[in-house]
Every structure is written in C-alpha cells, then in structure tokens.
Amino acid sequence: MISGPEGRRFTPWRALLLAVFALLSACGPSEVAVQGQFPAPLMQKLPLSLGVWYDEGFRTHEFFDEAKGRAESGWIVKTGDAQVQMWDTLLPGMFRELTHMKAKPEPGQMNQAVDAVLIPHVDELQYAIPTHTNVKVYEIWMRYRFELVSPGGKPLAEWTMTAYGKTPTAFLQSDEAAVNLAAVVALRDAGANFATNFTRVPQVQDWLAQRRNTAPRVAGNQEVEP
C-alpha cells in the first residue's frame, strides 16, 4: 500500500487505468443471431414422404472469426435457428410429407415410416467485410453437405452445394444488420439451389429411378408386383 502525498498524487491515474482496462475487457466480438423471413417454394411437390434429421452441430451452428488487429472486430455469426427455420419452410413445400426424426437413422433402429431421411450439414462458412471503407456491404458464402439415407441409415446419396449472399444495400444502420441480411440472402440462395437441383443429383436420380422400377403396378383394382 502506498501512503503519503506521492500515493495520493497517483491515485487518480490508477483509477483511470483501471477504468480503461475494464472498458477494454468488456469489448468483445460483434455477435449476430441471424433472423429473417423465408418464403415457401412455389412448385409441384414430389410424391415422397421425407424425414429430416438436424444434428446438434446444425441446429446450433455458428461461425467465429477472431479479430486480426486492434482496428478490426471479431465476429460470432449464429445461423443455427435460422437454418432450421429456412429448411422447415422449404422442405414441406417440396415434398408430399415431412417428418422430423426423433433420432438419427441407424441400422436396427425403429424409426418413423418415411421413404428417406435428409441430413444436412454446414461444412464451411466464410464472409468478406469492407475493412477499409464505410460501405456496409458484406458477403457470406456457405458450403453444405447433404446425406440422403434410408430409414435404417443405409446411404442413398451424398452431395455438396454452395450458397452465396451479399448485402444488397450499403445504407443500413449497423454492421450487424448488414451481416444479418447477407446471411439471410445466403440462406434463401441455399433454398433455391436445393429446390432446383435436388432431382438433378445423379445419386438421387438413381434412387428415384429404382423406386419407380420397384413400385407395384396396378391392374384394375389390384396391385401386381413387378
């Protein structure tokens, strides 16, 4: 403990330094929990009963980027809730019936009766920021990986897909709003790509063709096995 005139002279400076340190310690990365609206697709539904399984990593997906220097801000972009919202809007508009699986499909496991189960993953997310300008235009790029499996977990198809979003305007009030909007645009792009290209995936085409070939033929009012 410092006493006397010298100690009293430096006390205000010590208090100021403590306040500065407290302020700096309170500063953290910018955080965005993505929120937006996702329209249902306007298309003819596929005659399939699809199950979907969102694993923990997908439902709570977030992206963290540490600041590279004092002039930059770190970012935490949480997309998990928005991912589930978007896919839960898209898939019922694409398929005759959508079922949320109670567990991940595995051999010997009792699961709901569906034709197949879709398991989406976000393998990568990147973003670009306007570091040297005041223009709030951000870009977000995502790479998805999809597994299509039987109700018992047998692999049917696996493929990747990219999605891209860019803030369509520079006149937003905050960087967080710009990042959120870029992420929403990327999710909408993902939905459009999936709806357009699902039946064009070669393994999916093979699976659909096999289903058509093994479907029972109808003769009069009776089903006839092929």
Helices and strands as residue ranges (DSSP letters): H 4-26, E 30-33, E 46-52, H 56-59, E 62-65, E 75-78, H 80-94, E 95-100, E 116-128, E 139-149, E 155-166, H 175-197, G 198-200, H 202-214, E 217-219, E 222-224
